[in-house]
Amino acid sequence: MWVEHSPQLDPGAQGTVRLAPLAPFGWRSLQPGQSITIHEGTPVVGTGTIVEVVAPV
């Protein structure tokens, strides 16, 4: 995961991030408009809305 147009995303802030899954097959059901929960290990660290899905090359 990386933040677009900023070196970091502070707690409580909003921004655009990109996710690159380690196992893309588990992400095939994602669709634009879908909400997701973001975890870092067990704790929830954020939520997001899918705006675009790009298939791996």
mmCIF file of the N, C-alpha and C atoms, coordinates in Angstrom:
data_MODEL
# 
_entry.id   MODEL 
# 
loop_
_atom_site.group_PDB 
_atom_site.id 
_atom_site.type_symbol 
_atom_site.label_atom_id 
_atom_site.label_alt_id 
_atom_site.label_comp_id 
_atom_site.label_asym_id 
_atom_site.label_entity_id 
_atom_site.label_seq_id 
_atom_site.pdbx_PDB_ins_code 
_atom_site.Cartn_x 
_atom_site.Cartn_y 
_atom_site.Cartn_z 
_atom_site.occupancy 
_atom_site.B_iso_or_equiv 
_atom_site.pdbx_formal_charge 
_atom_site.auth_seq_id 
_atom_site.auth_comp_id 
_atom_site.auth_asym_id 
_atom_site.auth_atom_id 
_atom_site.pdbx_PDB_model_num 
ATOM 1   N N  . MET A 1 1  ? 0.851   -1.163  0.000   1.00 0.00 ? 1  MET A N  1 
ATOM 2   C CA . MET A 1 1  ? 0.000   0.000   0.000   1.00 0.00 ? 1  MET A CA 1 
ATOM 3   C C  . MET A 1 1  ? 0.897   1.225   0.000   1.00 0.00 ? 1  MET A C  1 
ATOM 4   N N  . TRP A 1 2  ? 0.551   2.226   -0.806  1.00 0.00 ? 2  TRP A N  1 
ATOM 5   C CA . TRP A 1 2  ? 1.256   3.489   -0.753  1.00 0.00 ? 2  TRP A CA 1 
ATOM 6   C C  . TRP A 1 2  ? 0.276   4.634   -0.959  1.00 0.00 ? 2  TRP A C  1 
ATOM 7   N N  . VAL A 1 3  ? 0.624   5.794   -0.410  1.00 0.00 ? 3  VAL A N  1 
ATOM 8   C CA . VAL A 1 3  ? -0.221  6.987   -0.463  1.00 0.00 ? 3  VAL A CA 1 
ATOM 9   C C  . VAL A 1 3  ? 0.140   7.785   -1.710  1.00 0.00 ? 3  VAL A C  1 
ATOM 10  N N  . GLU A 1 4  ? -0.861  8.219   -2.441  1.00 0.00 ? 4  GLU A N  1 
ATOM 11  C CA . GLU A 1 4  ? -0.649  9.043   -3.626  1.00 0.00 ? 4  GLU A CA 1 
ATOM 12  C C  . GLU A 1 4  ? -0.445  10.503  -3.209  1.00 0.00 ? 4  GLU A C  1 
ATOM 13  N N  . HIS A 1 5  ? 0.496   11.172  -3.819  1.00 0.00 ? 5  HIS A N  1 
ATOM 14  C CA . HIS A 1 5  ? 0.709   12.626  -3.687  1.00 0.00 ? 5  HIS A CA 1 
ATOM 15  C C  . HIS A 1 5  ? 1.062   13.084  -2.274  1.00 0.00 ? 5  HIS A C  1 
ATOM 16  N N  . SER A 1 6  ? 1.588   12.203  -1.435  1.00 0.00 ? 6  SER A N  1 
ATOM 17  C CA . SER A 1 6  ? 1.969   12.586  -0.076  1.00 0.00 ? 6  SER A CA 1 
ATOM 18  C C  . SER A 1 6  ? 2.925   11.526  0.474   1.00 0.00 ? 6  SER A C  1 
ATOM 19  N N  . PRO A 1 7  ? 3.881   11.929  1.302   1.00 0.00 ? 7  PRO A N  1 
ATOM 20  C CA . PRO A 1 7  ? 4.798   10.938  1.865   1.00 0.00 ? 7  PRO A CA 1 
ATOM 21  C C  . PRO A 1 7  ? 4.155   10.056  2.945   1.00 0.00 ? 7  PRO A C  1 
ATOM 22  N N  . GLN A 1 8  ? 3.019   10.504  3.520   1.00 0.00 ? 8  GLN A N  1 
ATOM 23  C CA . GLN A 1 8  ? 2.353   9.718   4.566   1.00 0.00 ? 8  GLN A CA 1 
ATOM 24  C C  . GLN A 1 8  ? 0.896   10.127  4.672   1.00 0.00 ? 8  GLN A C  1 
ATOM 25  N N  . LEU A 1 9  ? 0.144   9.343   5.408   1.00 0.00 ? 9  LEU A N  1 
ATOM 26  C CA . LEU A 1 9  ? -1.257  9.638   5.693   1.00 0.00 ? 9  LEU A CA 1 
ATOM 27  C C  . LEU A 1 9  ? -1.407  9.606   7.204   1.00 0.00 ? 9  LEU A C  1 
ATOM 28  N N  . ASP A 1 10 ? -1.623  10.760  7.796   1.00 0.00 ? 10 ASP A N  1 
ATOM 29  C CA . ASP A 1 10 ? -1.706  10.872  9.249   1.00 0.00 ? 10 ASP A CA 1 
ATOM 30  C C  . ASP A 1 10 ? -2.985  10.239  9.786   1.00 0.00 ? 10 ASP A C  1 
ATOM 31  N N  . PRO A 1 11 ? -2.982  9.800   11.065  1.00 0.00 ? 11 PRO A N  1 
ATOM 32  C CA . PRO A 1 11 ? -4.187  9.224   11.665  1.00 0.00 ? 11 PRO A CA 1 
ATOM 33  C C  . PRO A 1 11 ? -5.370  10.189  11.546  1.00 0.00 ? 11 PRO A C  1 
ATOM 34  N N  . GLY A 1 12 ? -6.502  9.672   11.106  1.00 0.00 ? 12 GLY A N  1 
ATOM 35  C CA . GLY A 1 12 ? -7.707  10.481  10.954  1.00 0.00 ? 12 GLY A CA 1 
ATOM 36  C C  . GLY A 1 12 ? -7.792  11.231  9.635   1.00 0.00 ? 12 GLY A C  1 
ATOM 37  N N  . ALA A 1 13 ? -6.708  11.239  8.865   1.00 0.00 ? 13 ALA A N  1 
ATOM 38  C CA . ALA A 1 13 ? -6.694  11.953  7.585   1.00 0.00 ? 13 ALA A CA 1 
ATOM 39  C C  . ALA A 1 13 ? -7.296  11.086  6.483   1.00 0.00 ? 13 ALA A C  1 
ATOM 40  N N  . GLN A 1 14 ? -7.628  11.733  5.371   1.00 0.00 ? 14 GLN A N  1 
ATOM 41  C CA . GLN A 1 14 ? -8.144  11.026  4.202   1.00 0.00 ? 14 GLN A CA 1 
ATOM 42  C C  . GLN A 1 14 ? -7.189  11.245  3.046   1.00 0.00 ? 14 GLN A C  1 
ATOM 43  N N  . GLY A 1 15 ? -7.117  10.286  2.155   1.00 0.00 ? 15 GLY A N  1 
ATOM 44  C CA . GLY A 1 15 ? -6.261  10.429  0.988   1.00 0.00 ? 15 GLY A CA 1 
ATOM 45  C C  . GLY A 1 15 ? -6.465  9.268   0.043   1.00 0.00 ? 15 GLY A C  1 
ATOM 46  N N  . THR A 1 16 ? -5.802  9.342   -1.089  1.00 0.00 ? 16 THR A N  1 
ATOM 47  C CA . THR A 1 16 ? -5.857  8.278   -2.080  1.00 0.00 ? 16 THR A CA 1 
ATOM 48  C C  . THR A 1 16 ? -4.672  7.362   -1.880  1.00 0.00 ? 16 THR A C  1 
ATOM 49  N N  . VAL A 1 17 ? -4.947  6.073   -1.776  1.00 0.00 ? 17 VAL A N  1 
ATOM 50  C CA . VAL A 1 17 ? -3.874  5.085   -1.635  1.00 0.00 ? 17 VAL A CA 1 
ATOM 51  C C  . VAL A 1 17 ? -4.050  4.010   -2.696  1.00 0.00 ? 17 VAL A C  1 
ATOM 52  N N  . ARG A 1 18 ? -2.974  3.322   -2.998  1.00 0.00 ? 18 ARG A N  1 
ATOM 53  C CA . ARG A 1 18 ? -3.003  2.193   -3.928  1.00 0.00 ? 18 ARG A CA 1 
ATOM 54  C C  . ARG A 1 18 ? -2.628  0.939   -3.155  1.00 0.00 ? 18 ARG A C  1 
ATOM 55  N N  . LEU A 1 19 ? -3.345  -0.122  -3.441  1.00 0.00 ? 19 LEU A N  1 
ATOM 56  C CA . LEU A 1 19 ? -3.074  -1.412  -2.807  1.00 0.00 ? 19 LEU A CA 1 
ATOM 57  C C  . LEU A 1 19 ? -2.552  -2.367  -3.868  1.00 0.00 ? 19 LEU A C  1 
ATOM 58  N N  . ALA A 1 20 ? -1.490  -3.062  -3.553  1.00 0.00 ? 20 ALA A N  1 
ATOM 59  C CA . ALA A 1 20 ? -0.945  -4.091  -4.437  1.00 0.00 ? 20 ALA A CA 1 
ATOM 60  C C  . ALA A 1 20 ? -0.970  -5.398  -3.651  1.00 0.00 ? 20 ALA A C  1 
ATOM 61  N N  . PRO A 1 21 ? -1.968  -6.241  -3.887  1.00 0.00 ? 21 PRO A N  1 
ATOM 62  C CA . PRO A 1 21 ? -2.097  -7.468  -3.105  1.00 0.00 ? 21 PRO A CA 1 
ATOM 63  C C  . PRO A 1 21 ? -0.978  -8.455  -3.390  1.00 0.00 ? 21 PRO A C  1 
ATOM 64  N N  . LEU A 1 22 ? -0.537  -9.142  -2.342  1.00 0.00 ? 22 LEU A N  1 
ATOM 65  C CA . LEU A 1 22 ? 0.482   -10.179 -2.511  1.00 0.00 ? 22 LEU A CA 1 
ATOM 66  C C  . LEU A 1 22 ? -0.098  -11.409 -3.186  1.00 0.00 ? 22 LEU A C  1 
ATOM 67  N N  . ALA A 1 23 ? -1.391  -11.629 -3.011  1.00 0.00 ? 23 ALA A N  1 
ATOM 68  C CA . ALA A 1 23 ? -2.071  -12.777 -3.605  1.00 0.00 ? 23 ALA A CA 1 
ATOM 69  C C  . ALA A 1 23 ? -3.292  -12.259 -4.380  1.00 0.00 ? 23 ALA A C  1 
ATOM 70  N N  . PRO A 1 24 ? -3.117  -11.802 -5.634  1.00 0.00 ? 24 PRO A N  1 
ATOM 71  C CA . PRO A 1 24 ? -4.218  -11.184 -6.384  1.00 0.00 ? 24 PRO A CA 1 
ATOM 72  C C  . PRO A 1 24 ? -5.453  -12.061 -6.545  1.00 0.00 ? 24 PRO A C  1 
ATOM 73  N N  . PHE A 1 25 ? -5.308  -13.378 -6.542  1.00 0.00 ? 25 PHE A N  1 
ATOM 74  C CA . PHE A 1 25 ? -6.473  -14.257 -6.723  1.00 0.00 ? 25 PHE A CA 1 
ATOM 75  C C  . PHE A 1 25 ? -7.516  -14.056 -5.632  1.00 0.00 ? 25 PHE A C  1 
ATOM 76  N N  . GLY A 1 26 ? -7.105  -13.628 -4.462  1.00 0.00 ? 26 GLY A N  1 
ATOM 77  C CA . GLY A 1 26 ? -8.046  -13.394 -3.365  1.00 0.00 ? 26 GLY A CA 1 
ATOM 78  C C  . GLY A 1 26 ? -8.788  -12.073 -3.473  1.00 0.00 ? 26 GLY A C  1 
ATOM 79  N N  . TRP A 1 27 ? -8.437  -11.265 -4.466  1.00 0.00 ? 27 TRP A N  1 
ATOM 80  C CA . TRP A 1 27 ? -9.008  -9.931  -4.620  1.00 0.00 ? 27 TRP A CA 1 
ATOM 81  C C  . TRP A 1 27 ? -9.878  -9.821  -5.870  1.00 0.00 ? 27 TRP A C  1 
ATOM 82  N N  . ARG A 1 28 ? -10.124 -10.917 -6.556  1.00 0.00 ? 28 ARG A N  1 
ATOM 83  C CA . ARG A 1 28 ? -10.847 -10.884 -7.831  1.00 0.00 ? 28 ARG A CA 1 
ATOM 84  C C  . ARG A 1 28 ? -12.277 -10.386 -7.714  1.00 0.00 ? 28 ARG A C  1 
ATOM 85  N N  . SER A 1 29 ? -12.873 -10.490 -6.549  1.00 0.00 ? 29 SER A N  1 
ATOM 86  C CA . SER A 1 29 ? -14.273 -10.077 -6.395  1.00 0.00 ? 29 SER A CA 1 
ATOM 87  C C  . SER A 1 29 ? -14.432 -8.576  -6.133  1.00 0.00 ? 29 SER A C  1 
ATOM 88  N N  . LEU A 1 30 ? -13.335 -7.841  -5.971  1.00 0.00 ? 30 LEU A N  1 
ATOM 89  C CA . LEU A 1 30 ? -13.443 -6.404  -5.696  1.00 0.00 ? 30 LEU A CA 1 
ATOM 90  C C  . LEU A 1 30 ? -14.016 -5.661  -6.892  1.00 0.00 ? 30 LEU A C  1 
ATOM 91  N N  . GLN A 1 31 ? -14.918 -4.715  -6.603  1.00 0.00 ? 31 GLN A N  1 
ATOM 92  C CA . GLN A 1 31 ? -15.566 -3.907  -7.624  1.00 0.00 ? 31 GLN A CA 1 
ATOM 93  C C  . GLN A 1 31 ? -15.567 -2.442  -7.181  1.00 0.00 ? 31 GLN A C  1 
ATOM 94  N N  . PRO A 1 32 ? -15.468 -1.494  -8.140  1.00 0.00 ? 32 PRO A N  1 
ATOM 95  C CA . PRO A 1 32 ? -15.579 -0.079  -7.776  1.00 0.00 ? 32 PRO A CA 1 
ATOM 96  C C  . PRO A 1 32 ? -16.862 0.189   -6.993  1.00 0.00 ? 32 PRO A C  1 
ATOM 97  N N  . GLY A 1 33 ? -16.734 1.022   -5.957  1.00 0.00 ? 33 GLY A N  1 
ATOM 98  C CA . GLY A 1 33 ? -17.855 1.372   -5.095  1.00 0.00 ? 33 GLY A CA 1 
ATOM 99  C C  . GLY A 1 33 ? -17.926 0.533   -3.837  1.00 0.00 ? 33 GLY A C  1 
ATOM 100 N N  . GLN A 1 34 ? -17.212 -0.586  -3.826  1.00 0.00 ? 34 GLN A N  1 
ATOM 101 C CA . GLN A 1 34 ? -17.218 -1.480  -2.669  1.00 0.00 ? 34 GLN A CA 1 
ATOM 102 C C  . GLN A 1 34 ? -16.403 -0.873  -1.525  1.00 0.00 ? 34 GLN A C  1 
ATOM 103 N N  . SER A 1 35 ? -16.861 -1.062  -0.294  1.00 0.00 ? 35 SER A N  1 
ATOM 104 C CA . SER A 1 35 ? -16.110 -0.620  0.889   1.00 0.00 ? 35 SER A CA 1 
ATOM 105 C C  . SER A 1 35 ? -15.262 -1.778  1.392   1.00 0.00 ? 35 SER A C  1 
ATOM 106 N N  . ILE A 1 36 ? -14.055 -1.459  1.874   1.00 0.00 ? 36 ILE A N  1 
ATOM 107 C CA . ILE A 1 36 ? -13.165 -2.483  2.425   1.00 0.00 ? 36 ILE A CA 1 
ATOM 108 C C  . ILE A 1 36 ? -12.626 -2.016  3.770   1.00 0.00 ? 36 ILE A C  1 
ATOM 109 N N  . THR A 1 37 ? -12.225 -2.973  4.578   1.00 0.00 ? 37 THR A N  1 
ATOM 110 C CA . THR A 1 37 ? -11.572 -2.700  5.856   1.00 0.00 ? 37 THR A CA 1 
ATOM 111 C C  . THR A 1 37 ? -10.095 -3.015  5.686   1.00 0.00 ? 37 THR A C  1 
ATOM 112 N N  . ILE A 1 38 ? -9.234  -2.137  6.183   1.00 0.00 ? 38 ILE A N  1 
ATOM 113 C CA . ILE A 1 38 ? -7.793  -2.289  6.035   1.00 0.00 ? 38 ILE A CA 1 
ATOM 114 C C  . ILE A 1 38 ? -7.208  -2.696  7.386   1.00 0.00 ? 38 ILE A C  1 
ATOM 115 N N  . HIS A 1 39 ? -6.458  -3.779  7.385   1.00 0.00 ? 39 HIS A N  1 
ATOM 116 C CA . HIS A 1 39 ? -5.844  -4.304  8.603   1.00 0.00 ? 39 HIS A CA 1 
ATOM 117 C C  . HIS A 1 39 ? -4.321  -4.236  8.482   1.00 0.00 ? 39 HIS A C  1 
ATOM 118 N N  . GLU A 1 40 ? -3.680  -4.053  9.603   1.00 0.00 ? 40 GLU A N  1 
ATOM 119 C CA . GLU A 1 40 ? -2.225  -4.222  9.700   1.00 0.00 ? 40 GLU A CA 1 
ATOM 120 C C  . GLU A 1 40 ? -2.044  -5.279  10.777  1.00 0.00 ? 40 GLU A C  1 
ATOM 121 N N  . GLY A 1 41 ? -1.998  -6.529  10.342  1.00 0.00 ? 41 GLY A N  1 
ATOM 122 C CA . GLY A 1 41 ? -2.062  -7.628  11.296  1.00 0.00 ? 41 GLY A CA 1 
ATOM 123 C C  . GLY A 1 41 ? -3.503  -7.762  11.749  1.00 0.00 ? 41 GLY A C  1 
ATOM 124 N N  . THR A 1 42 ? -3.729  -7.875  13.039  1.00 0.00 ? 42 THR A N  1 
ATOM 125 C CA . THR A 1 42 ? -5.082  -8.026  13.568  1.00 0.00 ? 42 THR A CA 1 
ATOM 126 C C  . THR A 1 42 ? -5.847  -6.709  13.664  1.00 0.00 ? 42 THR A C  1 
ATOM 127 N N  . PRO A 1 43 ? -5.228  -5.607  14.111  1.00 0.00 ? 43 PRO A N  1 
ATOM 128 C CA . PRO A 1 43 ? -6.041  -4.394  14.299  1.00 0.00 ? 43 PRO A CA 1 
ATOM 129 C C  . PRO A 1 43 ? -6.487  -3.774  12.977  1.00 0.00 ? 43 PRO A C  1 
ATOM 130 N N  . VAL A 1 44 ? -7.683  -3.197  12.992  1.00 0.00 ? 44 VAL A N  1 
ATOM 131 C CA . VAL A 1 44 ? -8.172  -2.425  11.854  1.00 0.00 ? 44 VAL A CA 1 
ATOM 132 C C  . VAL A 1 44 ? -7.453  -1.081  11.871  1.00 0.00 ? 44 VAL A C  1 
ATOM 133 N N  . VAL A 1 45 ? -6.892  -0.685  10.729  1.00 0.00 ? 45 VAL A N  1 
ATOM 134 C CA . VAL A 1 45 ? -6.174  0.590   10.659  1.00 0.00 ? 45 VAL A CA 1 
ATOM 135 C C  . VAL A 1 45 ? -6.847  1.586   9.725   1.00 0.00 ? 45 VAL A C  1 
ATOM 136 N N  . GLY A 1 46 ? -7.909  1.160   9.047   1.00 0.00 ? 46 GLY A N  1 
ATOM 137 C CA . GLY A 1 46 ? -8.602  2.094   8.171   1.00 0.00 ? 46 GLY A CA 1 
ATOM 138 C C  . GLY A 1 46 ? -9.717  1.429   7.397   1.00 0.00 ? 46 GLY A C  1 
ATOM 139 N N  . THR A 1 47 ? -10.429 2.254   6.666   1.00 0.00 ? 47 THR A N  1 
ATOM 140 C CA . THR A 1 47 ? -11.458 1.776   5.753   1.00 0.00 ? 47 THR A CA 1 
ATOM 141 C C  . THR A 1 47 ? -11.244 2.478   4.423   1.00 0.00 ? 47 THR A C  1 
ATOM 142 N N  . GLY A 1 48 ? -11.771 1.900   3.373   1.00 0.00 ? 48 GLY A N  1 
ATOM 143 C CA . GLY A 1 48 ? -11.607 2.502   2.064   1.00 0.00 ? 48 GLY A CA 1 
ATOM 144 C C  . GLY A 1 48 ? -12.748 2.142   1.139   1.00 0.00 ? 48 GLY A C  1 
ATOM 145 N N  . THR A 1 49 ? -12.841 2.874   0.054   1.00 0.00 ? 49 THR A N  1 
ATOM 146 C CA . THR A 1 49 ? -13.810 2.603   -0.996  1.00 0.00 ? 49 THR A CA 1 
ATOM 147 C C  . THR A 1 49 ? -13.034 2.348   -2.277  1.00 0.00 ? 49 THR A C  1 
ATOM 148 N N  . ILE A 1 50 ? -13.314 1.254   -2.931  1.00 0.00 ? 50 ILE A N  1 
ATOM 149 C CA . ILE A 1 50 ? -12.635 0.896   -4.179  1.00 0.00 ? 50 ILE A CA 1 
ATOM 150 C C  . ILE A 1 50 ? -13.113 1.847   -5.270  1.00 0.00 ? 50 ILE A C  1 
ATOM 151 N N  . VAL A 1 51 ? -12.175 2.516   -5.949  1.00 0.00 ? 51 VAL A N  1 
ATOM 152 C CA . VAL A 1 51 ? -12.535 3.412   -7.048  1.00 0.00 ? 51 VAL A CA 1 
ATOM 153 C C  . VAL A 1 51 ? -12.110 2.848   -8.402  1.00 0.00 ? 51 VAL A C  1 
ATOM 154 N N  . GLU A 1 52 ? -11.145 1.925   -8.404  1.00 0.00 ? 52 GLU A N  1 
ATOM 155 C CA . GLU A 1 52 ? -10.685 1.334   -9.652  1.00 0.00 ? 52 GLU A CA 1 
ATOM 156 C C  . GLU A 1 52 ? -10.033 0.003   -9.362  1.00 0.00 ? 52 GLU A C  1 
ATOM 157 N N  . VAL A 1 53 ? -10.223 -0.950  -10.245 1.00 0.00 ? 53 VAL A N  1 
ATOM 158 C CA . VAL A 1 53 ? -9.576  -2.255  -10.138 1.00 0.00 ? 53 VAL A CA 1 
ATOM 159 C C  . VAL A 1 53 ? -8.812  -2.493  -11.437 1.00 0.00 ? 53 VAL A C  1 
ATOM 160 N N  . VAL A 1 54 ? -7.512  -2.757  -11.314 1.00 0.00 ? 54 VAL A N  1 
ATOM 161 C CA . VAL A 1 54 ? -6.663  -3.012  -12.481 1.00 0.00 ? 54 VAL A CA 1 
ATOM 162 C C  . VAL A 1 54 ? -6.119  -4.422  -12.353 1.00 0.00 ? 54 VAL A C  1 
ATOM 163 N N  . ALA A 1 55 ? -6.350  -5.234  -13.355 1.00 0.00 ? 55 ALA A N  1 
ATOM 164 C CA . ALA A 1 55 ? -5.882  -6.620  -13.330 1.00 0.00 ? 55 ALA A CA 1 
ATOM 165 C C  . ALA A 1 55 ? -4.361  -6.670  -13.412 1.00 0.00 ? 55 ALA A C  1 
ATOM 166 N N  . PRO A 1 56 ? -3.747  -7.653  -12.730 1.00 0.00 ? 56 PRO A N  1 
ATOM 167 C CA . PRO A 1 56 ? -2.291  -7.791  -12.815 1.00 0.00 ? 56 PRO A CA 1 
ATOM 168 C C  . PRO A 1 56 ? -1.865  -8.199  -14.223 1.00 0.00 ? 56 PRO A C  1 
ATOM 169 N N  . VAL A 1 57 ? -0.660  -7.798  -14.579 1.00 0.00 ? 57 VAL A N  1 
ATOM 170 C CA . VAL A 1 57 ? -0.115  -8.159  -15.894 1.00 0.00 ? 57 VAL A CA 1 
ATOM 171 C C  . VAL A 1 57 ? 0.693   -9.417  -15.840 1.00 0.00 ? 57 VAL A C  1 
# 
